[in-house]
Amino acid sequence: MTEIERTETSTWLGLAGRVCVVTGAGSGIGAGAARELAAHGATVALLDRDEGAAASVAAEIEGAGGRAISLVADVTKADTIAAALEQILRELGTCQVLVNNAALVGYVGSLMNSDMDRWDQMIATNLTGALICARAFGGQMMAEGLSGSIINIASVCGHMPLPHGGAYSVSKAGLMMLSRMLAVELAGHHIRCNSVSPGLVRTPATEVAYAESDVAEARKRMVPAGRVAEPDDLAGVIAFLASDRASYINGQDILVDGGLSQTLMSLVPKSTRPMHVSTTE
């Protein structure tokens, strides 16, 4: 994306001037979400451990007419998130939208044999980090009496196991439950919390999975939509959930997977013999 599109539709979500924080915003889904929010007039704070990556996306947004700042932060370290919160308050004001996107992904081995340090890192980033950010930014919303929206980026792998993914599926399933619990706890403060579960998405973090052409083609064939998603396929859903247009959506998980999660029965072998309609199963 090279230019922020400012058309009549950019006002439809009512995000103009709203401060949005996106973690893991230096690339992939996080960068796509930041660009989309900015396209709808939001002011975006991009958090990432990679200072250069976040700064590059922020500069792109600014160059296209949007407003954005980048900050170095590690979601697993509460002190860096607290420091980011203070800087955002000074420079932009109170955040009303938090997109918890920072995550670790990868094939790290079976649960029985993989390194426990890798388990701890994945849970700390994918699950605990989201709570740390929700406490910081959601807590500030509560303190100032502002309505808001928290969007946690889960995964289709939270709905079904990812073999050899270590803690990944566990962390994403936990993130969906965290979203529901926060939805209930924060509803009285007019703060909503939902999750978005992407299916197969091509990002810098997953690019290695598409290095082999036959594997890439096989992945495309798995998806009824006939293609693997790009970050922009998630961005519009995230922006909608961030907006007041979604004010009555709370505690929900939105699957954005091109129909992938609905294909299980298509994998069941079919009999070559005709099946007659029966009144019993």
Backbone as CSV, one residue per row, in Angstrom:
resi,resn,N_x,N_y,N_z,CA_x,CA_y,CA_z,C_x,C_y,C_z
1,MET,0.852,-1.182,0.000,0.000,0.000,0.000,0.888,1.232,0.000
2,THR,0.727,2.106,-0.940,1.591,3.262,-1.057,0.874,4.571,-0.789
3,GLU,-0.427,4.552,-0.720,-1.167,5.789,-0.517,-2.387,5.533,0.342
4,ILE,-2.578,6.389,1.349,-3.757,6.283,2.196,-4.970,6.734,1.388
5,GLU,-5.938,5.850,1.225,-7.127,6.189,0.461,-8.102,6.966,1.336
6,ARG,-8.395,8.188,0.956,-9.323,9.004,1.718,-10.531,9.306,0.836
7,THR,-11.495,8.436,0.875,-12.715,8.593,0.103,-13.865,8.795,1.080
8,GLU,-15.072,8.938,0.556,-16.225,9.102,1.433,-16.378,7.914,2.367
9,THR,-16.007,6.730,1.879,-16.165,5.541,2.713,-15.202,5.543,3.881
10,SER,-14.117,6.347,3.819,-13.147,6.336,4.908,-13.725,6.916,6.191
11,THR,-14.854,7.620,6.121,-15.486,8.176,7.308,-16.551,7.243,7.877
12,TRP,-16.871,6.186,7.147,-17.983,5.325,7.534,-17.766,4.665,8.889
13,LEU,-16.531,4.295,9.198,-16.256,3.611,10.459,-16.114,4.567,11.637
14,GLY,-16.008,5.842,11.367,-15.933,6.816,12.456,-14.671,6.716,13.291
15,LEU,-13.558,6.360,12.666,-12.300,6.196,13.400,-11.413,7.441,13.346
16,ALA,-11.842,8.478,12.675,-11.019,9.675,12.515,-10.595,10.236,13.870
17,GLY,-9.287,10.397,14.048,-8.753,10.965,15.279,-8.641,10.000,16.438
18,ARG,-9.172,8.809,16.294,-9.115,7.835,17.389,-7.703,7.244,17.484
19,VAL,-7.168,7.129,18.682,-5.819,6.600,18.873,-5.886,5.074,18.958
20,CYS,-5.151,4.431,18.066,-5.130,2.972,17.994,-3.709,2.474,18.212
21,VAL,-3.562,1.455,19.038,-2.263,0.835,19.293,-2.260,-0.551,18.659
22,VAL,-1.217,-0.845,17.883,-1.085,-2.150,17.238,0.252,-2.744,17.640
23,THR,0.236,-3.939,18.216,1.494,-4.604,18.562,1.917,-5.526,17.416
24,GLY,3.212,-5.790,17.357,3.724,-6.586,16.243,3.419,-5.911,14.928
25,ALA,3.570,-4.574,14.898,3.096,-3.771,13.760,4.145,-3.548,12.687
26,GLY,5.314,-4.157,12.840,6.373,-3.918,11.876,6.225,-4.653,10.569
27,SER,5.361,-5.657,10.513,5.180,-6.427,9.285,3.894,-7.231,9.373
28,GLY,3.557,-7.894,8.270,2.454,-8.848,8.256,1.107,-8.269,8.647
29,ILE,0.358,-9.042,9.424,-1.004,-8.658,9.808,-1.005,-7.350,10.590
30,GLY,-0.035,-7.170,11.480,0.026,-5.943,12.272,0.221,-4.711,11.416
31,ALA,1.147,-4.796,10.449,1.380,-3.662,9.550,0.146,-3.392,8.708
32,GLY,-0.505,-4.452,8.225,-1.723,-4.286,7.440,-2.830,-3.620,8.236
33,ALA,-2.961,-4.019,9.509,-3.977,-3.411,10.367,-3.674,-1.938,10.604
34,ALA,-2.413,-1.609,10.839,-2.028,-0.218,11.079,-2.347,0.648,9.861
35,ARG,-2.025,0.146,8.678,-2.308,0.900,7.446,-3.815,1.104,7.262
36,GLU,-4.576,0.063,7.530,-6.029,0.153,7.340,-6.653,1.134,8.322
37,LEU,-6.243,1.072,9.572,-6.770,2.004,10.574,-6.431,3.440,10.198
38,ALA,-5.208,3.647,9.728,-4.803,4.986,9.298,-5.611,5.450,8.097
39,ALA,-5.938,4.525,7.199,-6.733,4.869,6.020,-8.119,5.355,6.398
40,HIS,-8.585,4.957,7.582,-9.886,5.403,8.075,-9.754,6.595,9.017
41,GLY,-8.571,7.214,9.012,-8.399,8.451,9.763,-7.898,8.308,11.172
42,ALA,-7.640,7.077,11.626,-7.152,6.874,12.988,-5.702,7.320,13.114
43,THR,-5.321,7.680,14.326,-3.927,7.934,14.667,-3.373,6.639,15.240
44,VAL,-2.261,6.160,14.691,-1.799,4.813,15.007,-0.435,4.827,15.688
45,ALA,-0.329,4.089,16.787,0.945,3.848,17.454,1.357,2.409,17.145
46,LEU,2.493,2.260,16.492,2.980,0.948,16.076,4.042,0.461,17.050
47,LEU,3.763,-0.651,17.718,4.702,-1.234,18.670,5.335,-2.483,18.066
48,ASP,6.639,-2.605,18.216,7.332,-3.784,17.715,8.699,-3.864,18.382
49,ARG,9.234,-5.078,18.471,10.605,-5.233,18.977,11.619,-4.763,17.951
50,ASP,11.226,-4.789,16.670,12.100,-4.370,15.587,11.864,-2.884,15.315
51,GLU,12.756,-2.050,15.832,12.583,-0.603,15.717,12.501,-0.143,14.271
52,GLY,13.377,-0.675,13.415,13.408,-0.252,12.021,12.151,-0.619,11.263
53,ALA,11.621,-1.820,11.518,10.425,-2.274,10.802,9.220,-1.421,11.150
54,ALA,9.031,-1.152,12.441,7.889,-0.338,12.860,8.027,1.091,12.348
55,ALA,9.242,1.625,12.398,9.470,2.992,11.922,9.201,3.110,10.432
56,SER,9.541,2.068,9.679,9.320,2.076,8.237,7.830,2.137,7.899
57,VAL,7.028,1.339,8.607,5.582,1.354,8.353,4.981,2.677,8.793
58,ALA,5.445,3.208,9.933,4.936,4.502,10.398,5.266,5.608,9.401
59,ALA,6.483,5.569,8.856,6.884,6.574,7.871,6.041,6.470,6.605
60,GLU,5.713,5.252,6.215,4.854,5.029,5.043,3.475,5.649,5.264
61,ILE,2.928,5.438,6.460,1.616,5.998,6.787,1.669,7.522,6.788
62,GLU,2.697,8.064,7.422,2.845,9.521,7.473,3.031,10.107,6.078
63,GLY,3.818,9.430,5.268,4.064,9.916,3.915,2.826,9.921,3.045
64,ALA,1.868,9.077,3.402,0.627,9.006,2.636,-0.471,9.894,3.229
65,GLY,-0.109,10.684,4.222,-1.075,11.631,4.767,-1.701,11.230,6.080
66,GLY,-1.293,10.101,6.625,-1.829,9.663,7.905,-0.972,10.144,9.056
67,ARG,-1.361,9.754,10.271,-0.586,10.115,11.456,-0.219,8.845,12.201
68,ALA,1.093,8.673,12.455,1.548,7.460,13.119,2.875,7.703,13.814
69,ILE,3.093,6.961,14.892,4.391,6.952,15.551,4.785,5.502,15.776
70,SER,6.075,5.243,15.906,6.557,3.891,16.178,7.297,3.877,17.505
71,LEU,7.168,2.764,18.214,7.821,2.614,19.509,8.391,1.204,19.618
72,VAL,9.533,1.105,20.253,10.127,-0.195,20.525,9.518,-0.732,21.814
73,ALA,8.953,-1.926,21.753,8.343,-2.520,22.946,8.299,-4.027,22.794
74,ASP,8.408,-4.710,23.905,8.316,-6.168,23.963,7.111,-6.509,24.819
75,VAL,6.112,-7.147,24.224,4.857,-7.393,24.950,5.033,-8.319,26.147
76,THR,6.141,-9.039,26.201,6.368,-9.940,27.336,6.946,-9.202,28.535
77,LYS,7.303,-7.928,28.359,7.933,-7.158,29.430,7.041,-5.977,29.783
78,ALA,6.404,-6.083,30.931,5.419,-5.079,31.333,6.017,-3.679,31.427
79,ASP,7.307,-3.595,31.786,7.898,-2.262,31.919,8.011,-1.551,30.582
80,THR,8.294,-2.286,29.498,8.385,-1.638,28.185,7.003,-1.218,27.689
81,ILE,5.979,-1.983,28.043,4.612,-1.608,27.663,4.163,-0.390,28.459
82,ALA,4.530,-0.338,29.744,4.196,0.830,30.564,4.869,2.084,30.016
83,ALA,6.118,1.939,29.569,6.835,3.082,28.999,6.186,3.531,27.691
84,ALA,5.758,2.552,26.870,5.080,2.880,25.617,3.770,3.607,25.890
85,LEU,3.039,3.143,26.894,1.778,3.785,27.264,2.002,5.248,27.632
86,GLU,3.023,5.507,28.429,3.300,6.880,28.846,3.663,7.757,27.654
87,GLN,4.459,7.229,26.734,4.842,8.016,25.562,3.633,8.300,24.670
88,ILE,2.788,7.299,24.506,1.583,7.481,23.678,0.652,8.520,24.303
89,LEU,0.502,8.474,25.622,-0.331,9.456,26.307,0.201,10.877,26.085
90,ARG,1.531,11.028,26.148,2.137,12.356,25.966,1.992,12.861,24.533
91,GLU,2.208,11.963,23.583,2.279,12.397,22.187,0.947,12.346,21.438
92,LEU,0.082,11.404,21.829,-1.138,11.196,21.049,-2.422,11.317,21.858
93,GLY,-2.357,10.961,23.128,-3.563,10.906,23.938,-3.906,9.475,24.300
94,THR,-5.088,9.285,24.854,-5.475,7.958,25.334,-5.879,7.036,24.198
95,CYS,-5.351,5.845,24.233,-5.707,4.816,23.252,-7.139,4.351,23.488
96,GLN,-7.894,4.209,22.398,-9.240,3.650,22.489,-9.379,2.342,21.719
97,VAL,-8.325,1.976,21.004,-8.330,0.705,20.272,-6.975,0.039,20.474
98,LEU,-7.017,-1.222,20.884,-5.795,-2.016,21.038,-5.909,-3.251,20.170
99,VAL,-4.931,-3.452,19.293,-4.860,-4.654,18.470,-3.673,-5.475,18.954
100,ASN,-3.963,-6.561,19.653,-2.916,-7.455,20.153,-2.552,-8.453,19.055
101,ASN,-1.489,-8.140,18.324,-1.102,-8.966,17.181,0.244,-9.662,17.371
102,ALA,1.105,-9.130,18.231,2.445,-9.700,18.402,2.359,-11.183,18.743
103,ALA,3.146,-12.003,18.044,3.066,-13.455,18.260,4.315,-14.143,17.748
104,LEU,4.550,-15.318,18.291,5.562,-16.234,17.777,4.841,-17.378,17.091
105,VAL,5.366,-17.827,15.957,4.773,-18.939,15.225,5.893,-19.797,14.680
106,GLY,5.622,-21.078,14.514,6.639,-21.949,13.927,6.419,-23.394,14.313
107,TYR,7.041,-24.273,13.551,7.004,-25.698,13.852,8.171,-26.010,14.776
108,VAL,7.863,-26.153,16.057,8.928,-26.302,17.051,8.989,-27.709,17.637
109,GLY,8.112,-28.601,17.172,8.150,-29.976,17.654,6.906,-30.355,18.431
110,SER,6.843,-31.609,18.809,5.681,-32.121,19.538,5.665,-31.608,20.964
111,LEU,4.493,-31.653,21.570,4.366,-31.233,22.962,5.203,-32.108,23.889
112,MET,5.346,-33.361,23.553,6.062,-34.289,24.418,7.577,-34.126,24.330
113,ASN,8.062,-33.571,23.230,9.515,-33.535,23.030,10.119,-32.158,22.829
114,SER,9.313,-31.137,22.574,9.876,-29.821,22.291,10.434,-29.176,23.559
115,ASP,11.324,-28.252,23.358,12.010,-27.558,24.440,11.012,-26.740,25.263
116,MET,11.041,-26.891,26.579,10.116,-26.147,27.428,10.358,-24.644,27.370
117,ASP,11.587,-24.247,27.054,11.855,-22.810,26.906,11.052,-22.234,25.737
118,ARG,10.935,-23.020,24.643,10.152,-22.554,23.498,8.673,-22.451,23.875
119,TRP,8.187,-23.404,24.672,6.813,-23.348,25.183,6.601,-22.052,25.962
120,ASP,7.516,-21.778,26.891,7.390,-20.585,27.736,7.402,-19.310,26.904
121,GLN,8.284,-19.243,25.902,8.383,-18.056,25.052,7.088,-17.825,24.273
122,MET,6.524,-18.909,23.745,5.323,-18.780,22.929,4.115,-18.380,23.771
123,ILE,3.968,-18.988,24.932,2.863,-18.626,25.820,3.035,-17.185,26.301
124,ALA,4.268,-16.810,26.635,4.531,-15.453,27.127,4.184,-14.399,26.085
125,THR,4.516,-14.674,24.822,4.269,-13.692,23.761,2.826,-13.714,23.293
126,ASN,2.317,-14.898,22.974,1.011,-15.017,22.326,-0.163,-14.838,23.283
127,LEU,0.036,-15.153,24.542,-1.086,-15.126,25.486,-0.865,-14.118,26.613
128,THR,0.213,-14.302,27.372,0.456,-13.394,28.495,0.689,-11.975,28.010
129,GLY,1.381,-11.825,26.882,1.635,-10.489,26.343,0.355,-9.739,26.030
130,ALA,-0.640,-10.459,25.540,-1.932,-9.816,25.238,-2.593,-9.304,26.514
131,LEU,-2.460,-10.064,27.592,-3.041,-9.619,28.863,-2.286,-8.418,29.418
132,ILE,-0.955,-8.442,29.295,-0.160,-7.299,29.759,-0.603,-6.031,29.048
133,CYS,-0.777,-6.111,27.747,-1.197,-4.935,26.970,-2.630,-4.534,27.301
134,ALA,-3.519,-5.515,27.476,-4.906,-5.208,27.813,-4.994,-4.507,29.167
135,ARG,-4.181,-4.959,30.115,-4.178,-4.309,31.430,-3.682,-2.873,31.332
136,ALA,-2.638,-2.671,30.542,-2.061,-1.330,30.427,-2.999,-0.380,29.688
137,PHE,-3.324,-0.715,28.453,-4.110,0.204,27.629,-5.593,0.166,27.988
138,GLY,-6.120,-1.028,28.272,-7.500,-1.115,28.725,-7.681,-0.449,30.070
139,GLY,-6.685,-0.585,30.929,-6.736,0.062,32.237,-6.789,1.577,32.126
140,GLN,-6.057,2.131,31.145,-6.087,3.576,30.926,-7.445,4.024,30.394
141,MET,-8.030,3.216,29.511,-9.383,3.531,29.032,-10.352,3.596,30.207
142,MET,-10.254,2.604,31.097,-11.133,2.562,32.262,-10.918,3.786,33.150
143,ALA,-9.658,4.129,33.382,-9.336,5.238,34.273,-9.905,6.551,33.756
144,GLU,-9.960,6.696,32.432,-10.452,7.942,31.841,-11.922,7.863,31.424
145,GLY,-12.546,6.712,31.675,-13.970,6.574,31.367,-14.282,6.584,29.891
146,LEU,-13.344,6.088,29.071,-13.541,6.073,27.625,-13.992,4.702,27.144
147,SER,-14.886,4.691,26.178,-15.240,3.429,25.544,-14.081,2.994,24.668
148,GLY,-14.018,1.706,24.359,-12.900,1.236,23.540,-13.123,-0.157,23.002
149,SER,-12.131,-0.614,22.257,-12.206,-1.933,21.639,-10.836,-2.590,21.686
150,ILE,-10.813,-3.828,22.125,-9.597,-4.640,22.123,-9.811,-5.774,21.140
151,ILE,-8.882,-5.926,20.217,-8.972,-6.990,19.210,-7.734,-7.865,19.333
152,ASN,-7.946,-9.124,19.665,-6.847,-10.078,19.802,-6.754,-10.934,18.543
153,ILE,-5.570,-11.029,17.966,-5.395,-11.826,16.761,-5.071,-13.260,17.160
154,ALA,-6.079,-14.113,17.034,-5.947,-15.519,17.383,-5.529,-16.300,16.130
155,SER,-6.149,-17.449,15.881,-5.781,-18.251,14.708,-6.772,-19.392,14.541
156,VAL,-6.906,-19.842,13.294,-7.667,-21.066,13.052,-7.056,-22.219,13.827
157,CYS,-5.764,-22.116,14.127,-5.076,-23.164,14.896,-5.502,-23.162,16.360
158,GLY,-6.224,-22.148,16.785,-6.819,-22.178,18.109,-8.110,-22.966,18.126
159,HIS,-8.646,-23.237,16.933,-9.862,-24.037,16.797,-9.540,-25.498,16.547
160,MET,-8.352,-25.754,16.035,-7.936,-27.122,15.732,-6.425,-27.221,15.919
161,PRO,-5.916,-28.388,16.281,-4.489,-28.508,16.595,-3.593,-28.307,15.379
162,LEU,-2.451,-27.670,15.614,-1.390,-27.552,14.618,-0.309,-28.555,15.003
163,PRO,-0.228,-29.697,14.312,0.772,-30.706,14.667,2.182,-30.126,14.638
164,HIS,2.949,-30.452,15.644,4.348,-30.024,15.766,4.482,-28.509,15.915
165,GLY,3.397,-27.863,16.294,3.433,-26.414,16.494,3.742,-26.011,17.918
166,GLY,4.093,-27.005,18.737,4.397,-26.692,20.128,3.209,-26.057,20.821
167,ALA,3.439,-24.911,21.450,2.394,-24.248,22.238,1.491,-23.368,21.393
168,TYR,1.696,-23.329,20.077,0.988,-22.344,19.263,-0.535,-22.490,19.363
169,SER,-1.057,-23.681,19.081,-2.511,-23.873,19.145,-3.037,-23.639,20.549
170,VAL,-2.285,-24.069,21.535,-2.700,-23.869,22.928,-2.777,-22.374,23.240
171,SER,-1.768,-21.635,22.803,-1.737,-20.196,23.097,-2.883,-19.461,22.409
172,LYS,-3.201,-19.862,21.188,-4.260,-19.172,20.453,-5.648,-19.545,20.973
173,ALA,-5.826,-20.792,21.392,-7.091,-21.166,22.028,-7.249,-20.404,23.336
174,GLY,-6.153,-20.280,24.075,-6.190,-19.506,25.312,-6.499,-18.045,25.059
175,LEU,-5.989,-17.511,23.943,-6.234,-16.108,23.610,-7.708,-15.866,23.314
176,MET,-8.355,-16.833,22.695,-9.796,-16.689,22.444,-10.573,-16.670,23.754
177,MET,-10.196,-17.528,24.712,-10.870,-17.509,26.006,-10.541,-16.245,26.781
178,LEU,-9.305,-15.768,26.678,-8.956,-14.498,27.307,-9.838,-13.379,26.758
179,SER,-10.083,-13.400,25.464,-10.927,-12.384,24.837,-12.327,-12.418,25.414
180,ARG,-12.867,-13.616,25.585,-14.222,-13.732,26.138,-14.274,-13.239,27.581
181,MET,-13.249,-13.600,28.353,-13.235,-13.185,29.763,-13.099,-11.667,29.879
182,LEU,-12.236,-11.074,29.060,-12.108,-9.618,29.075,-13.400,-8.948,28.607
183,ALA,-14.071,-9.571,27.645,-15.340,-9.022,27.158,-16.342,-8.885,28.298
184,VAL,-16.395,-9.910,29.142,-17.335,-9.885,30.269,-16.881,-8.894,31.335
185,GLU,-15.578,-8.913,31.647,-15.066,-8.047,32.707,-15.144,-6.562,32.350
186,LEU,-14.943,-6.247,31.076,-14.829,-4.841,30.681,-16.110,-4.250,30.106
187,ALA,-17.111,-5.091,29.885,-18.338,-4.595,29.241,-18.969,-3.452,30.024
188,GLY,-18.931,-3.527,31.341,-19.498,-2.471,32.169,-18.785,-1.139,32.035
189,HIS,-17.575,-1.194,31.478,-16.799,0.030,31.236,-16.899,0.470,29.778
190,HIS,-17.797,-0.163,29.037,-18.012,0.148,27.612,-16.767,-0.134,26.775
191,ILE,-16.047,-1.187,27.170,-14.891,-1.649,26.404,-15.199,-3.053,25.903
192,ARG,-15.148,-3.227,24.600,-15.415,-4.525,23.996,-14.113,-5.277,23.743
193,CYS,-14.204,-6.595,23.703,-13.038,-7.405,23.359,-13.485,-8.564,22.480
194,ASN,-12.880,-8.673,21.313,-13.161,-9.752,20.375,-11.843,-10.304,19.846
195,SER,-11.924,-11.440,19.201,-10.731,-11.996,18.561,-11.014,-12.244,17.087
196,VAL,-9.946,-12.248,16.314,-9.998,-12.560,14.890,-9.081,-13.748,14.653
197,SER,-9.596,-14.781,13.997,-8.812,-15.993,13.745,-8.504,-16.129,12.258
198,PRO,-7.292,-15.750,11.858,-6.903,-15.945,10.459,-6.681,-17.431,10.163
199,GLY,-6.827,-17.776,8.887,-6.444,-19.109,8.433,-5.012,-19.053,7.926
200,LEU,-4.787,-19.537,6.712,-3.453,-19.484,6.120,-3.215,-18.082,5.567
201,VAL,-2.176,-17.434,6.068,-1.858,-16.066,5.651,-0.379,-16.003,5.278
202,ARG,-0.117,-15.376,4.161,1.276,-15.232,3.723,1.844,-13.928,4.274
203,THR,2.788,-14.040,5.178,3.445,-12.898,5.803,4.942,-13.193,5.864
204,PRO,5.761,-12.210,6.210,7.189,-12.492,6.367,7.459,-13.616,7.360
205,ALA,6.631,-13.738,8.394,6.844,-14.780,9.396,6.518,-16.176,8.872
206,THR,5.640,-16.259,7.864,5.236,-17.566,7.335,5.807,-17.843,5.953
207,GLU,6.599,-16.927,5.439,7.080,-17.035,4.062,7.828,-18.331,3.803
208,VAL,8.533,-18.838,4.822,9.297,-20.071,4.635,8.393,-21.229,4.240
209,ALA,7.133,-21.186,4.658,6.192,-22.259,4.338,5.805,-22.269,2.864
210,TYR,6.101,-21.170,2.165,5.717,-21.064,0.751,6.930,-21.080,-0.177
211,ALA,8.091,-21.397,0.390,9.314,-21.419,-0.414,9.307,-22.545,-1.445
212,GLU,8.639,-23.654,-1.103,8.534,-24.778,-2.030,7.222,-24.656,-2.802
213,SER,7.315,-24.582,-4.122,6.137,-24.311,-4.945,5.052,-25.364,-4.777
214,ASP,5.430,-26.631,-4.622,4.415,-27.669,-4.484,3.662,-27.539,-3.161
215,VAL,4.382,-27.128,-2.112,3.733,-26.923,-0.817,2.802,-25.709,-0.892
216,ALA,3.272,-24.659,-1.539,2.455,-23.455,-1.680,1.166,-23.752,-2.446
217,GLU,1.273,-24.536,-3.519,0.097,-24.887,-4.311,-0.856,-25.770,-3.520
218,ALA,-0.298,-26.695,-2.748,-1.133,-27.577,-1.925,-1.908,-26.782,-0.880
219,ARG,-1.273,-25.785,-0.320,-1.949,-24.943,0.661,-3.097,-24.172,0.014
220,LYS,-2.879,-23.659,-1.174,-3.941,-22.945,-1.886,-5.119,-23.864,-2.161
221,ARG,-4.832,-25.102,-2.552,-5.918,-26.045,-2.872,-6.748,-26.407,-1.656
222,MET,-6.169,-26.288,-0.471,-6.896,-26.611,0.755,-8.004,-25.612,1.054
223,VAL,-7.853,-24.397,0.543,-8.761,-23.305,0.906,-9.871,-23.192,-0.141
224,PRO,-11.139,-23.286,0.252,-12.229,-23.149,-0.720,-12.160,-21.864,-1.528
225,ALA,-11.621,-20.802,-0.948,-11.500,-19.538,-1.679,-10.471,-19.621,-2.799
226,GLY,-9.653,-20.675,-2.782,-8.695,-20.885,-3.858,-7.411,-20.101,-3.750
227,ARG,-7.180,-19.498,-2.610,-5.947,-18.740,-2.419,-5.625,-18.626,-0.943
228,VAL,-4.371,-18.338,-0.667,-3.925,-18.050,0.689,-4.130,-16.563,0.949
229,ALA,-4.493,-16.214,2.159,-4.792,-14.817,2.480,-3.541,-13.952,2.486
230,GLU,-3.764,-12.665,2.284,-2.766,-11.627,2.483,-3.205,-10.808,3.708
231,PRO,-2.277,-10.078,4.334,-2.661,-9.280,5.514,-3.859,-8.365,5.292
232,ASP,-4.007,-7.825,4.089,-5.141,-6.932,3.823,-6.485,-7.634,3.974
233,ASP,-6.510,-8.960,3.829,-7.766,-9.693,3.997,-8.236,-9.654,5.446
234,LEU,-7.320,-9.441,6.363,-7.669,-9.346,7.785,-7.923,-7.906,8.212
235,ALA,-7.271,-6.975,7.530,-7.252,-5.587,7.980,-8.637,-4.954,8.072
236,GLY,-9.489,-5.225,7.079,-10.822,-4.634,7.088,-11.666,-5.124,8.247
237,VAL,-11.529,-6.403,8.584,-12.272,-6.976,9.710,-11.814,-6.341,11.017
238,ILE,-10.503,-6.163,11.141,-9.951,-5.552,12.348,-10.454,-4.123,12.497
239,ALA,-10.431,-3.360,11.411,-10.896,-1.971,11.461,-12.379,-1.900,11.825
240,PHE,-13.167,-2.817,11.284,-14.599,-2.838,11.605,-14.813,-3.098,13.094
241,LEU,-14.121,-4.084,13.647,-14.262,-4.393,15.073,-13.771,-3.244,15.945
242,ALA,-12.823,-2.475,15.425,-12.318,-1.323,16.177,-13.345,-0.211,16.261
243,SER,-14.272,-0.190,15.323,-15.191,0.940,15.191,-16.482,0.753,15.979
244,ASP,-17.211,1.851,16.114,-18.511,1.802,16.783,-19.560,1.092,15.942
245,ARG,-19.270,0.848,14.672,-20.186,0.058,13.840,-20.337,-1.352,14.399
246,ALA,-19.350,-1.776,15.185,-19.386,-3.114,15.791,-19.705,-3.034,17.284
247,SER,-20.422,-1.986,17.679,-20.625,-1.709,19.108,-21.386,-2.795,19.862
248,TYR,-22.110,-3.659,19.140,-22.858,-4.724,19.822,-22.215,-6.092,19.612
249,ILE,-21.004,-6.091,19.113,-20.252,-7.340,18.947,-19.226,-7.407,20.066
250,ASN,-19.370,-8.379,20.934,-18.487,-8.476,22.097,-18.302,-9.942,22.480
251,GLY,-17.068,-10.313,22.766,-16.780,-11.678,23.194,-16.846,-12.700,22.073
252,GLN,-16.696,-12.250,20.827,-16.832,-13.148,19.684,-15.480,-13.396,19.012
253,ASP,-15.390,-14.536,18.342,-14.230,-14.822,17.505,-14.685,-14.849,16.052
254,ILE,-14.010,-14.086,15.207,-14.346,-14.019,13.783,-13.315,-14.815,13.001
255,LEU,-13.749,-15.899,12.387,-12.861,-16.704,11.545,-12.740,-16.054,10.173
256,VAL,-11.520,-15.763,9.775,-11.263,-15.182,8.457,-10.278,-16.114,7.761
257,ASP,-10.821,-17.179,7.175,-9.945,-18.258,6.684,-10.301,-18.760,5.292
258,GLY,-11.136,-18.009,4.574,-11.499,-18.420,3.223,-12.275,-19.725,3.167
259,GLY,-12.837,-20.142,4.305,-13.600,-21.389,4.366,-12.792,-22.602,4.778
260,LEU,-11.514,-22.406,5.079,-10.631,-23.528,5.415,-11.176,-24.390,6.542
261,SER,-11.704,-23.760,7.577,-12.168,-24.493,8.754,-13.411,-25.329,8.485
262,GLN,-14.039,-25.148,7.329,-15.272,-25.874,7.022,-15.040,-27.077,6.106
263,THR,-13.789,-27.436,5.887,-13.480,-28.454,4.879,-13.220,-29.844,5.441
264,LEU,-13.388,-30.043,6.731,-13.041,-31.338,7.324,-13.748,-32.505,6.641
265,MET,-15.059,-32.390,6.433,-15.802,-33.512,5.874,-15.413,-33.803,4.423
266,SER,-14.843,-32.803,3.740,-14.408,-33.041,2.362,-13.193,-33.964,2.309
267,LEU,-12.542,-34.168,3.450,-11.376,-35.045,3.507,-11.762,-36.498,3.771
268,VAL,-13.026,-36.722,4.130,-13.489,-38.078,4.411,-13.592,-38.855,3.101
269,PRO,-12.946,-40.017,2.993,-13.008,-40.798,1.742,-14.449,-41.145,1.370
270,LYS,-14.760,-41.032,0.078,-16.106,-41.325,-0.402,-16.159,-42.759,-0.937
271,SER,-17.243,-43.407,-0.652,-17.435,-44.766,-1.152,-17.755,-44.738,-2.648
272,THR,-17.287,-45.725,-3.365,-17.617,-45.822,-4.795,-18.989,-46.428,-4.998
273,ARG,-19.545,-46.988,-3.957,-20.872,-47.598,-4.046,-21.946,-46.555,-3.753
274,PRO,-23.086,-46.658,-4.428,-24.165,-45.687,-4.196,-24.726,-45.816,-2.793
275,MET,-25.019,-44.681,-2.174,-25.626,-44.673,-0.843,-27.087,-44.299,-0.983
276,HIS,-27.962,-45.120,-0.444,-29.397,-44.865,-0.537,-29.877,-44.142,0.714
277,VAL,-30.846,-43.280,0.527,-31.396,-42.540,1.658,-32.029,-43.513,2.632
278,SER,-31.684,-43.344,3.903,-32.206,-44.241,4.933,-32.807,-43.408,6.048
279,THR,-33.761,-43.984,6.751,-34.385,-43.270,7.855,-33.555,-43.371,9.125
280,THR,-32.547,-44.218,9.120,-31.678,-44.349,10.297,-30.231,-44.163,9.869
281,GLU,-29.383,-43.819,10.818,-27.963,-43.651,10.554,-27.180,-44.857,11.053
